[in-house]
C-alpha cells in the first residue's frame, strides 16, 4: 500500500510539473498549431492527474502537491531557457527534455514497484505511452 501511494504521488507531481510548464510556455507561443499540441498534452495530463487523485483518495489520503519552490524553479527554468530564443524549435526542445524525463521516471516507477495494484500499473503504463506518443508529435517542431 505504501508503494502504491508513493507511486501515485510521484506520478501526480510529475503531471503537475508538466502542466505548469505547458502553462508557462503556451503564453509565449505564437504558433497556434503548436499551442494546440501543447494544450492537448495539458488536457491528457489533467485526465491522468484526475485518475491519480481518484486512486489516492481510495487510501483516505490527499494528493501531494508541488511545493512553491518546485513551481518557481520550473517557471525560472522556462524563462531562462527561452530568454534569448523563443522559437518553436527551442520550446520543442525544452518540452522534449521534460517529456523524456517523465518517460524515464515512469518506467523506473514501473520497474522498481512491480507489486503495485493493476489499476496503478495501468495509470503508469498510460502515462508512459502518452509521453512516448507526445515525443513523436514534438519532434515535428524541432
Steps between C-alpha positions, in 0.01 A plus 500: 500500500780745584663430161170570328460838671864585427463412131176694469649807667810490280292476184269774628789736565647427157166576338466823695850607395419425136173693520676799659766495228239489225314791661822705513604413146169542319489864611803574282400294195376675189454183291138395558552146367790441740300656783218255425742204525610622843144565616406145396795377706381713793149356479630142495720577801194640675302183427785284631532720808130453571549122479800525736304712747204260489732213592666696781165579658434125520782494756320773698787729416541829320726541195838662557546834329811656355644737753533868408877469454455220246243709313727806503797296379293366210389849402855640530636214290256578220571872519878459500501243222283714274655837582696524177303253289122460500491308172284193451818296478631617838162454669461153347847411625410605855173311488674191364751510785221515756294235325799267478562550873138397556548185292814407694336558838185313396694196378715502815187510716358205305821299524573573867145449627373179342270434796269798447138429418400449137296821482808697607717312248241592236531869589879476479487312171257756355724782627811356333318413176352849473840658565656285227224603259556865592873473425414410141266799469756741646780389265316672215575838661876457551 
